[in-house]
Amino acid sequence: MRSNKLQLFVHLVWTTVKREPLITDEIEGAVYRCIGAKLVELRCKVIAIGGIENHVHVLLELHSTVSVAELVKQLKGGSSHLANTLAGPTRGFGWDDSYGAFTVGVRQLNKVKYYIDHQREHHRDGTVFAEFEQTTDEGD
């Protein structure tokens, strides 16, 4: 029997509502683990998850049965619910409605992974790559 063959690497980026610094040190690890667990549940391969206080980057290998839109919906929904539970309802954690999704070639995987794994340093040192940070055509 034949099976689907797909090798599609995707770099996702999305921000918190109004780019507020809502991803605190207290909830960051749990939020990233939640995103990772949801990726595994959806049979996607986790390559990297990282970010700073107001946005997150995810690098993954997409499974053939999942659309990008549904994947992002699941990742944002589950992690937002968890963040609100951990931070408390008065913090009003939420993700912005938009996101960026970019295909990544096999040869670029290590570069993008390194970038995601070193988000804090890139933002602190001003070595942010614009093409990795945009979530919409306007850079919002």
N, C-alpha and C positions, 0 to 999 in steps of 0.2 A: 504494500500500500504506500502511496506517495504521501509525503508530508510537506507542509509549508516550509519554505526556506526564506528567511529574512535576516539580514544583517544590517540593521539600521541603528546608528548611534545618534542620540538626541541630547542636546544641551538645553535644559529648561532654565528660565530665569523668571522670578516673579517677586513682587514687592508687597510690603505690608500696606495697609490702608494709609493713604496720604504720606507714604514713606516714613511713617512714625517709627521710632526705635522700640518696637514691641517685642523683638526677639531678645529677651534678657538672658544673662548668663544662667539664671535659675531654670529657664525652660528650654534653652537652646538644644541641649543634648537630647532631651525627650522629644522635641519636635523633629529633629533630624532622624532619630530612631524610628519615630512614627512614619515618616516619609519612607524610610528604608524598608520598613515592614510592609507597608502598602505596596511598594514596588515588587517585593518578593511575592506577596499575595497575588498580584496581577501578572506574575511570571516574567517580569522584566529584570534584567541584570543591573544591579547597582554598581556604578563605577566610582562616583564621587558625590558627596553632598556637603555643601558648605555655604557660608554667607557671612553677613554681618547683621547688625541690629535691625536693618530695615529691608533686607531682601535675602533671597535664597537662590542658590544655583544647584542644579541636579544634572549629573551626567549619567546616562543609562543606555542600555541596549534594549530597544523596544521589542516586545513579544509580538508575534504575528496576529494575535487575536485582540490587540488593544489599540484603540485610536488615540492619537495625541490629546484630543479634546477631552475624552473620557478619562484618560490617565491624569491629566492636570486637575480635572474636577475631583477625582478621588483623592489625589495627594493633598490638594488645598483643603478639601472638606474635612478629611480625617485629622489633619494636623491642626487646623483651626479649632476644631472641637476640643482636641486635647489641650491646646494652648489656653483656651478659655477655661477649661476645667482646672488646669494647674495655676494659672495666673489669677483666676477669679473673675467674675462677670464685670466687676467695676473697671478692670483694665481695658475691656472692649477690644480684645485681640481680633484682628481680621486681616485677610489678604485682599489686595486690590483685585478688581475684576479681570484685569489684563494679565497677559504673560507673554514671554518670548519663547519660541521653540526653534532651534537651529540644528540642522543636520551636521554631523561631525564625521570627517573621513577617518579611516583607521590610522592613517599616519599622523593625524592631529590629536588623537586620544590622549597621549601623555601630556601634551602641551595644555590642553583644556583641563585635564585632571589636576595638573600642577597648579594652574590658575585657581581652580575651585578650592583646592586644599590650602591655599595660601591667601585667602580672601582678606583676612585682617591686615596682613603685611602690605598687600597691594593697595588697600584703601588708606592705610596709615602713611605709606611712603609715596602715594600719588602715582603708582605704577599700574593703574587700572586700565584695562584694554576696553575701549568703547564698544567694540563689536561683541564683547562678552557681557556687557552690562545692560544693553538696551532691552526693554521689554515691549516697546512699540516702535513704530516708524519714527515717532517724534522723540524717542529717548525717554518717554515718561515711565 
